[in-house]
């Protein structure tokens, strides 16, 4: 019996070693896919190493962020521009971001659904929403802009209806400035259509759009910068958020709050 157990151990132990190695390798591959070993995610670019802005006008302002992977920081270990604003400008950051989710209300994790579950006792000074690339990737219908501001007329299963609902809900719930931001330019005709749609909705509702898509300065980065700032066509690294996007978000929020 002892000999049988000994032989079994000789077989099982190597198999466990092989399995463990495979798990570790898979983890490394997955981590690499999400940017762990990317040069733009080196420690020097981390939130903890950012220098605070002196006397920032944003100090102490509560900002509620609603979005998906880009707002969350999917390829930068969960650190996005929202976290950098907290570190450098002292905002009170409320980040409601879930990767892979859509504006359109097609699941319990949609922007529309999660917004309605957000604690209404939190009183944001400004609300910032991502124009999600997932709606373009998943071919969500653009829909039509409503002729009214009546929430009952918004088809939230479409991009237009979801955006209008979000604006209406935020105004009725918190009555604070609303900012939508777009992705920097990448190869997507569907997302370009969403950006155009957002511009029309913004004019109707008189909200602010931080339009990175059409910003020549944002999109004029060199190939070397692009390789540092992005893990793929969409998702920024820590360096991308800190050096590329942060100044634009800071300027936009300061301007919006000065007008409020």
Beta strands, then each sheet from edge to edge (+ up, - down):
strand 1: 62-67
strand 2: 92-97
strand 3: 126-130
strand 4: 177-181
strand 5: 208-210
sheet 1: 2+ 1+ 3+ 4+ 5+
end
